[in-house]
Amino acid sequence: MWHSFVHLLLRSANQCVAYFSTSKFAIVVTIVAFLAPHLRVLVTQGPKATLHRVVRRLGIGGLLAILVWLCAFGWSLIRTIYTDHQDIVGTNNSLVAQNVALKKQVADLRNQLTTLQTSSPKTVTRFVPQEVGPSKPDRILTDREKDHLYEGLTKIAKDPKYRDNASVTIAPYAYQDRESERLAQQLADVFEDAHWKVLRQNQLPVKLVGRAQNQIPIGIWILTNGDSSFRYFVWSNFNAVGLDADERPASDLPASFDGLIIWVGYKDTPF
């Protein structure tokens, strides 16, 4: 407490000096210059004679100057106390507002906790993924397999019996599936090289009928209304290069369809 009081007096003194646009050094020099001639009297005659001489030398003007300095110091002291009081009040108001806000947050959190404690527990259902074995490798035709498939398709295209049927529509089951999309592209290139008329599609161009319309193709579906020999020739060429192909019955297609569709499905069951 004493330290705070001394600090208050020093701040008031500094502010008082600022009022007169001077400095503490100038004030000290003035006082020393005034008292220096009286040091000899202090040593030879004592403090009382020195004080009497100082008061006589000061006169009324000096006493008035000291009075003015004391009034200025008192005003500075009062102003400093008032400024500190304003700062304390402002800080206190800010802390009170923060305290009110924190109390409101505490009340809200208590209400939420009460709600959670009184509400019925929620059931969370989690599905554990089934372990699956290693997936099948991607179906990518090598150059040798492409050549073998090319030779077989060329024979069909040159056969007078099936020359007019040498046209095919090739589509992946899901064009978002990069593996089946890539294989469909490879097959289309080989068919074109073998002089087949190739129509490339992003999806099946016709709607299947019967049970087939709800099935997901696994491997390659050969869809045609041609005779069994033509269907077998296409299947055997796919089988010779290791492609898993399925001869679908003509009943999967609408009665009005005429042609051949190679529908590239997933390489394996997707789930």
N, C-alpha and C positions, 0 to 999 in steps of 0.2 A: 504494500500500500504506500509506504514511504517513497519507494522508487517511482511509482506512478505519479505521486504528487510533485516530486522533483522534475520528472519529465514534463508535467503540465506547466510548471513555472518556466522551464527552459523554452518550451514552445511559445509561451506568451511573451517572453522576453525577445525572442527572435522576431515575432510579429510586430512588437512595439518598435524595434529598431527599423523594420521595414517601413513603418508609418512615416518616419522622419527621413527616409531615403538616404540613410547613412549605413555604417557598418560597425560591428562590434569592435573592430580594431581601432577605428577612429575614436570611438568613445573611450576606450582604454587609454589611448595616447593622450587624449584631452585631460583625463583624470590624473594620469601620472605627471603630466606637465604642470598641472595646478598644484599637486601635492609635493612635488620634488623640492621647491624652495623651503618648505616647512619641515623638512627632515632634520635640519640642524636644530630647530627649536624643540622638536620632539626628543632629540637626544640630550640636549642641555637643560631644558626646562620641564620636560615631562608632558604627558598627554593632555592635561587640563589646559595648560598654556597654549599648546598647539591647537586644541579645539577652539579656544577663544579667538585665537588669531585667524583660523580658517573661516569662522563665522563672520568675523569682522571684515575679512577680505571679500567674502562672497557678497555680502550686502543683500539688499532686497531683491535685486535682479537675479542673483544666483539662486536665492531661495525660491523665487518664482519659477526659474527654469527647472529646479529639482521637483517642484510641485507638479509642473506640467508633465515631466517624465513619469512621475508616479501615477498621475491620472491616466496617461496613455497606457502605462503598464496594466493598471486596473481594468481599463476598457478591453485591452487585448486579452487579459485573463478571462473576463466574462464572455467575450466572443468565442474564445477557444472552448470554454466549457459548453457554451450553447451549440457550437458546431459538433462537438463530440456527442452531445445529447441527441441532436438530429440524426447523426449517423447510427447511434444505438437504436433509436426508435425505428428508423428505416429497416435496419437489420432484423429487429425483433418482429416487425410486421411481415417481413419476407419469411422468417422462420415459422411464424404462426400460420401463414398461408400454406407453406409446405407441410406443416403438421396436419392441417385440415385435409389436404389432398391425400396424405399417407393414411389417415384414419379412414377416408372413404375407400381407398384401395383395399385396406384390411377388411372392411365390412363387406365389400364385393367378393373378396376371396373366401371369406367365411360363408357367405351365401352359396357360392359355387360348391364349396366343400360339403355343406349341408345337403345340397341338391344331389351331389354324387353319392353321398352316404345313404340317402333315403331312396334313391332310384334303384330299380331292379338291375342286377348285373346283366351286361350284354354278352351274348354268346358269339365268339369269333370262331368261324370254321376255317380251318386251313387244310389244304390238300397237299399231301406229300407226293411229289412226282415219282412215278414208277421208274424203276431202273430199266433201262433198255440196253440192248446189246449194241455192238458197233454197227454204224450205218453202212449201207452199201456204197461202194465207190461211185463217183460220178461217171455217167455214161458218155465217154468221149471216143469217137471213132478214130482209129489210127489210119495212117495212109494206106497200109496194107488192107485193112478192113474196108476202107472206102473203095479201093480198087476191086476187091472181091464183090462188093455190093453193086458197084457200077457194071461189072460184067453180067451179073444175073439180071439186073434191070434192063440192060441193053438187049438181052435175048428176048425178054418179054416184049419190049417195044418193037422189035423187028419181026416178031411172030405175027404172021398175017391174021391169025385168029384173034389176037388181042391188040393189034395195032391201033384200032380205033378206041380202045379203052386205056391207052397210055396217057392218061391225064390223072392228076392227083391233087387233092387239097390237103395241106399239111398245117396243123395247128397244135399249139401246146394247150394242155388243160388249163393252166394258170400262167399267163405270160409274166406274172411277177416272180415265178419260180425260175431263177436263172439257169438251173441245170437243165430242166426240160426245154426251156427256150433255146438254149445253145444246141441241144441235140436236134430239135426241130429244124434249126437253121442248117446244121450239117446234112441232115437227110434231104432237105430241099435242094441244097447244092448238088448232092450226088444224083438225085432224080433229074435235075436240069441237065447235068452233064451227060446223062444216059438218054437224052432227047425225049424226056417226058414233059408234058405241059403241066407246070406247077403253079398252083394258086396258094399263096401264103396267107394265113389268117392268124389273128391274135387270139381267136376263140373258135369254138366249134360252130360252123356255119348253119347247122340244122339242129332241130330239137329232137332228141331221141325219144323213143316211145317205150312203153312197158316198164319193166323193172330197171332197165338201163338208165332211164332218165334221172334216177336217184342215186346212181352209183358213181364213185370216184375212180377214175382209171388209174390202175397201177401198172406200170410198164407202158407198152404201146398197144393201142387198140386199132385193129384193121377193120374198118367199116366199109362194106361194099355190098351191092346187090348183084354182083357178078356171080358166075358159076363157081362151084367149089374148087375147080382146078385153078382158076385165076386167083382166088383167095389163097390157095395153098402155095402157088408160086411166089406170091409176095411174102407170105409168112416164112417160107423156107429160106428166102434170101436174107431176111432179118435174123432168123435163127442161126444161119451159117456164120454171121459175124458176131454172135454172142448177144444179140439184143432180145430181151424178153418181150415177145409179142403175143397178142391174143387175137385169134380169129373170131370176131363177134358174129353172131347169127344175123341174117338179113332182117329178122323180125325186130331188131333194135332200131332200124331206120324207118322213117315214114314211107308209105307205099309209093309216093310220088318221087322219091329220091332216085337219082341215077348217077353212078360214078364211084369214086374211091376216095376215102378219107383216111389219112394217117393221123390218129389222135395221140399225141405224146403226153402220157400222164406222168405221175410222180415215179421216181426210181424205186421208192419204198413207201410203205404206209406212213403218212405224215403225222400220225399220232399213235 
